[in-house]
Amino acid sequence: MPDTAMALTSNAGRFRAFWRQLDWPLRVALAMLVIFVFVAIFGPWISPYDPLQGSLRARLAPPVWQEGGSWAHIFGTDRLGRDILSRIIAGARISLTVCVIVIALAGAVGTAVGTAAGYFGGWTDRILMRLVDLALSFPVILLALLLGAISGPSFTNIIIVISLVLWSQYARMARGETLKIRNEDYVDLARTSGLSDFRIIWRHILPNIAPSLIVIATLQVGIVIVLEASLSFLGVGVPPPAPSWGSMVADGRSYITSAWWLCMVPGLAILFTVMAVNLVGDALADRINPALRGRNI
Amino acid sequence: MLKIIATRVIEAFIALLLMSIVIFLLSRLTGDPIALLLGDGATDADKIAMAQELGLDRPLPVQYLNFLGNALTGDFGQSVTAGKQPALDLVLSRLPASLSLAGVALIFTLIIGIVFGVLASVTRNSPIDVAARLIALVGQSVPSFWLGIVLMYIFAVQLRLLPTSGYGRPEHYILPAATLGLFTLAAITRLVRSSMLEALGSEYIKLARVKGLSESIVIWKHALANSLIPVITFMGTFFAVMITGAVIVETVFSWPGIGRLAYESILSRDFPVVQTVVLVITSLFIIANLLVDILYIVVDPRMRSRG
């Protein structure tokens, strides 16, 4: 028992020391990210109403700070009388789910392609990098629209499409970093000791290039959130009635003169979340690999 | 130098060719064009006749060569919805609106971004620097579809200063160009600021100062010249961002460009137009990237001696 108590205080102490060296925007950003993740995970238990069920008596209720608003619906209700706050909470869950799946998928594919290209070189490199160039030059939003129009908006489509956009960044980074270290002594040693190429990449190259890839993953979270919202706004993202923040803005667009909060609240949710993610991503990039700062677009 | 440029040109051609295969396959995988053209009441005999007429009964490689041959002569088929207009004519007629919008946005973002980035780096941690960093942060975080709606609400609906939509007069450009350009403005400001900070701490700038050059020449000539190289490297990306952003911005502001045409033709399943739009946009991408590569080789002396 004393042992765990000691560990706890030392952890708390370490956290306090870490917290103290951050400037205030970064503290706000970290706090917002924690809220975002918390809300996304525990949404169904903390949401005040069912995000999909409206009550027709409470249609287009204004938010609490507007005249006629009430604490019953803090951010008001939409045209079907659904509670906006509950829909924002459900939208956070959608955003986070898409982020996690897309970044895992794009990261895995991109890293595999990039390390293979960098490690083997020659024709493997040339062909794989042409593929990366092709992926970079394809107008992906059009691909998303095309897929969405053919098979209808679906969760799977949006994941495939956004992953198609983002894997190439990992491939480029992984290739460059692999090129830097593939002739290091420890890699040569592993090779002469008869390890297979796969094991060399997995055990000796991947751990060394991982920090740069983690920075890219962090910097991509914001891009994924905005892309998902944009595609849902255009009607080819997360299918209705699931409340994606993007489709909520699209829903509110025709009420902009009479009920501006329908657009404003989900838009601000996107803006604040992405700003927080970007601030944290920049700080992480500064710490791990300063060369990446400002180079990510 | 010529050799590198020649290699780039050949690579661009190969990329275009690959892209045409991708687009061809996508358009064939995306449902049965015959069922789409004939509608539900067609008999099997009608379908076979139609397939023969369009050459769809032949093997895929032959179909592809036909498609490529037609594409090279500018024949992309006819629009299904817009009164049998040739697809290429339709796309080309919408091109000037998109290019002028992207051009206006790009020129303004370049000027403002460079000036802002330089001022921020010279007056580090001053109010200008803080403002520049704030704009960079917000600009890279705000979703453009929402920004467009917000700007429209503030400047057109509430203040009645600018039109909500329309095309032709200078004031029509302001809101769409601002929406389209903010992301790039943020990116350029960040790039210029960080590479200027790097340059200002370097040896050759110290030398220039020791030589007694005036501060404005040191900053705007010597430091900036080197700081612009990363901006040039990213010009291709900026162009790509603008073309992609055009689909959203043109849809929000009802701008008569190829972005909105792409969106509308995909929703109405006008596949000849879709094919053409995607091919035209990817060609623009590839050409822009080629020009950037060449510009880069010409500007950076280190690239000239290579190869």
Interface residues (C-beta under 8 A of the other chain):
Chain A: R130 D133 L134 L136 S137 F138 P139 V140 I141 L142 L143 L145 L146 G148 A149 I150 G222 V226 A229 S230 F233 L234 G235 G246 V249 A250 R253 I256 T257 W260 C263 M264 G267 I270 L271 V274 M275 N278 L279 R293 G294 R295 I297
Chain B: E11 I14 A15 L18 M19 V22 L26 T30 G31 L137 V138 Q140 S141 V142 P143 S144 F145 W146 I149 V150 M152 Y153 V157 A187 R190 L191 R193 S194 S195 P230 F234 T237 F238 A240 V241 I243 T244 V247 I248 T251 A262 Y263 I266 L267 R269 V274 V277 V278 I281 T282 F285 I286 N289
